[in-house]
């Protein structure tokens, strides 16, 4: 997926950049330089969470709706008292 030989998009010239397949789309996103692998892990985790949302609802939803719902649920989890962020998902 990621290619060191590809030219960076102008929006991401001064930062890291990765290519990912997310919810059926091939997407280029920016990230913190040196955090490319961690960003890939987080993208995969969000894709799994969005898939769980899609399975939980009673009718088909758009990928952007599933992604937004997964993000909101994760933020809600983080804000619950006593919850501690996990430093490493492996």
C-alpha positions in Angstrom: 0.0 0.0 0.0 2.5 2.7 1.1 5.1 3.6 -1.4 8.2 5.6 -0.6 8.6 6.4 -4.3 5.3 8.2 -4.7 5.3 12.0 -4.6 3.6 13.4 -1.5 0.4 15.2 -1.9 0.8 19.0 -1.5 -1.4 19.0 1.6 1.0 16.6 3.3 4.4 17.8 2.1 5.6 18.7 5.6 4.3 15.6 7.4 4.1 11.9 7.1 1.8 10.4 4.5 0.3 6.9 4.1 -2.0 5.2 1.7 -4.7 3.0 3.2 -7.7 1.0 2.1 -10.6 2.1 4.3 -14.2 0.9 4.0 -13.7 0.0 0.4 -11.9 3.2 -0.6 -8.2 3.7 -1.3 -7.2 6.9 0.6 -4.1 9.0 1.1 -3.9 10.7 4.5 -1.4 12.7 6.4 0.1 11.8 9.8 2.9 12.6 12.1 6.3 11.9 10.5 7.6 8.7 11.9 4.1 7.5 13.1 3.1 6.0 9.8 2.8 2.4 11.1 0.9 3.5 14.2 -1.5 5.5 12.0 -2.1 2.4 9.9 -2.9 0.5 13.0 -5.4 3.2 14.1 -7.0 3.2 10.6 -7.5 -0.6 10.8 -9.0 -0.3 14.3 -11.4 2.4 13.1 -12.4 0.3 10.1 -13.2 -2.6 12.4 -15.2 -0.3 14.7 -17.1 1.1 11.7 -17.8 -2.4 10.6 -19.2 -3.3 14.0 -21.5 -0.2 13.8 -22.7 -1.3 10.3 -23.6 -4.8 11.7 -25.4 -3.3 14.7 -27.8 -1.0 12.8 -31.0 -2.3 11.4 -30.7 -0.9 7.9 -27.8 -0.1 5.4 -25.9 3.0 6.2 -23.2 4.9 4.2 -19.6 4.3 5.2 -19.2 7.9 6.3 -22.1 7.4 8.7 -20.6 4.2 10.1 -17.2 6.0 10.5 -18.7 9.0 12.3 -20.7 6.8 14.6 -17.6 4.7 15.4 -15.6 7.8 16.2 -18.3 9.2 18.5 -18.6 5.9 20.3 -14.8 5.8 20.8 -14.8 9.4 22.1 -17.6 8.6 24.4 -15.7 5.6 25.8 -12.6 7.8 26.4 -14.6 10.3 28.3 -16.1 7.8 30.7 -14.7 8.1 34.3 -12.0 5.6 35.0 -11.2 4.9 31.4 -7.5 5.0 30.5 -6.2 5.3 27.0 -4.4 2.3 25.7 -0.8 3.1 24.6 -0.3 0.0 22.5 -2.9 -2.1 20.7 -0.6 -5.1 20.0 
